[in-house]
Amino acid sequence: MNLSKGKTWLAALILVTLISAAAGWVLLHRSRPDSSTLREEVAGRLSLPDYKAQPTTGTGPSVPDRSVAMDASIARTPATGTLGAAPSVPAQRSVYTSRLVGRPGYYPPDDPESLSVLTGRREAPAVDLELSGGEASLEALGRAVVAAVTESNQSALDGLRVTKHEFRVICWPEFPESRPITNITLDDAWMMAAAKSHAGSSRAAGTYGGRNLELVNLEIPRPFAYRNFTRYSGLVLVARDRNSGEVLRLTFAPSVIERHGQFKVLMYRDR
């Protein structure tokens, strides 16, 4: 009888031990972030719902100054269609905070320039290089682009775009994507930009080549000033077919930079 009671007690003890172990395992894995989330959080790159890069919790100031916030609002204003139109100011966005803050073993990534994602630019030294070629005004550049695309002249289109050397010296150091934490190299950025540009100019030449187009208007976005150049993002070339009278809005050359009165296409777009 005592032997039977002992076996029952031992079985109950084993059952309780197994249940406790299982409960502990469940609680441990519920409190631990999954590996993909952990990698993204530690890198400071977990995207918010709008899928735009966000600043990480670095060592920079927690609140940008007022002049920087105003510049950021201009940089994110869509093209209004008329030069100088007052932009609508978007709501100021807070700096991204990791969900792992406060957990044991968590340290924010070393990204002292994280706020450049909000301001739209990094701090960079002045440079001496000037743009080679290009045109002396946005209108002249627009006319040259329209003429080259109607002639299906790929070489002319490429000549109106910034060179890799110009991109390296003038543009890339000021773009937030160039900060060290992103691990994006100049060659990577240029390769992607060049591939998109080639696809965009090729499609435009194939679509509009041979048509008798003339530039009739420009939809000019608000400019955004970097230290070494000014950028126009969202430029639209309004052209008319002299033969049919059809008016076209050409959006394949939306990004243009200007430096000391010279204008060049930064990148063509495949759409």
Secondary structure, 3 states (H helix, E strand, C coil): CHHHHHHHHHHHHHHHHHHHHHHHHHHHHHHCCCHHHHHHHHHCCCCCCCCCCCCCCCCCCCCCCHHHHHHHHHHCCCCCCCCCCCCCCCCCCCCCCCCCCCCCCCCCCCCCCCCHHHHCCCCCCCCCCCCCCCECCHHHHHHHHHHHHHCCCHHHHHHCECCHHHHHHHHHHHCHHHCHHHCCCHHHHHHHHHHHHHHHHHHHHHHHCCCCEEEEEEECCCCEECCCCEEEECCEEEEEECCCCCEEEECCCCEEEEECCEEEEEECCCC
